[in-house]
Amino acid sequence: MWISILNYNIGQIEVADITNFDADIDKDSNIDTNQIAEMWLLSNGYNSDEVSYMLTDECPLCVVNNVETNLNL
């Protein structure tokens, strides 16, 4: 699972693979993907009032001037 974070405070988009963080969550619990993302954000020092995020199954693709760039760094 990937998270794309729009950080209003610094005016940029950040992308991170949170698959391993997701694997640490007990699968029998009733935690959904948004709760996992919120826990990841908090554990990585993000303030939820300063960021918006989007979750995707695959690494996002960035298109600038009709050129695709894979953000999988």
Buried (B, 14 or more C-beta within 10 A) or exposed (E): BBBBBEBEEEEEBBBBBBEEBBEEBEEEEEBEBEEBBBBBBEEEEBEEEEBEBEBEEEBBEEEEEEEEEEBEE
